[in-house]
């Protein structure tokens, strides 16, 4: 059995896919199971995936398009290794990525292991960004003391991390397929919450590409129910009578709700129709509770405080101007 199952969800990234897969194939640590999940791509990605079939470490899944959550679920079902790693099809990794993770496992076989990123800017320059957490080993009590106070704002991407397969698979399978944003956080937050221990590698090993066509950078229109779905997902796992958690739920829900409200102005609809949509959304008792009880301060989080006030006052025209 391989040590790592590497899940690569793929959708219409033919321009970048070969660099991504080659960076995994050519790792200095080779004990890998590589799972390419073609999520109904309409470009040349299916053929590119099939070109790797001769490598016995590679599994290839072709499925109808269902989004990144469903693609990762398909990969998790096929995974057999002790740990799962996720890499986006338009990114790549450093050649010693899995060697460094294997060394960390040898020293501290933790439930979650993280590394830093090398982030590509718009002009193509690559900028290292280490994890903000101190490098090294975290016992359960360290995670509770250090990470829990900001758990819902912990580095949210599943990339640049590995997870014990059984926990990752359970959590990933419970994420709603409809989520288009924060789907990573739904996995990372719960895996860290459930972890018995964690290790932070003091290296930047995951190369994140600036891709202007990426869903997180486009002019998409997002579901106003998503913030509630995300909060509900967290509350399945985390003990809800913990004061620190309730406050984080209120705060993060308000921030996510504001961003999704802004996205509604990307529609080709009259302002009156969009404002009616937002009114209906903000009448939801759960959202009203979150707006009321979120504790953003003008001094320490001014941008989020402004977002809260705009939602509270339903100042949609200002929201549109600031978007």
Steps between C-alpha positions, in 0.01 A plus 500: 500500500630845408562757770320781314190505280521816289159623381508742205155635401512616138268722299600683181859575600674354194746789493635413846419134559819342369718717726281405795506124441868494398590675827339207685631224274859623537504531880817395683268291720322252274277294732188665364153412376406773250127543432407720204131594514382648171181681600335502157758726333407624153856582393798266451529405869347151457764408241779647712382291797493185288857564384617413854330159506828314449624606845380228742464758778235693306124447526282689252136583564278659233168628635221736406552855620393547860740755643816478707325353807361206302838453327681477832236257628564277198874517571453424870291192417782369280779582749671218691808663656550596863493871422315713245642808328307729265654699216300725268539425130635846419763505777821302552732393782871516578701188413559406866141568613418144602853430621459781754155374603631142533782626723247684717295180531811305597578748777141578609229283335224760539138506385549828309826635356531842332755698301529848355427621148684665214241734356511630146402866463336662199839590350621140530739547790499225764472604865554259791234512772567288807226381732437764765502229768831413662673206329517170680282252684164576664343262749122502541521742791724729289243501219224584748704777661659655190276420201147475640473872586505572123413156364246622243762737360777237492677474163199373304637318196534121488806550279840518670376249758468127552233327707448152641286332237219374723429842655538689171265264319231517769505879504530547123202271437285715729565827309211617282578474129332836431770699677710710263698694763628399846470133402863458607440660839218252562762224487802670656322648802341171600812290436701734724223498761498119507878460479687345790814680384633724223837588352602819317792473255720810490525498119301636207438201274167554321501725192173689463438638152330829429230384260266781393240250385481336842156495660623698802608792281213517253175694490288212622163514675494301823223329691376707794430179693869401500603678823224317688594167340862553606405594857267198522782275379731630774230452764470130409847441642589776743342519845270799462488602867860619482490880514808544280336295227167682504674833463713376211186366329332840530805686370593275209138463389459879479818531293395221263146631476621846402723362224217292357261795513753703300521223241128535425577830326686302234160400363338670202199597707344833603617637834148467642492124438842448654415706808182295543712181490729641766211613720353150489838352590566739788158428650629153585506472884840331499658780297332761720648334808848491346487868397378601845752294699812531284757708687714663235663818622571818305842504666629147440304381194372816328420341162290225655335750735394703195360185335294428811357853506408485132314172555336632815378815324434317171694773320505314169596795283808558715572128481488519122728805489759341730500164318 
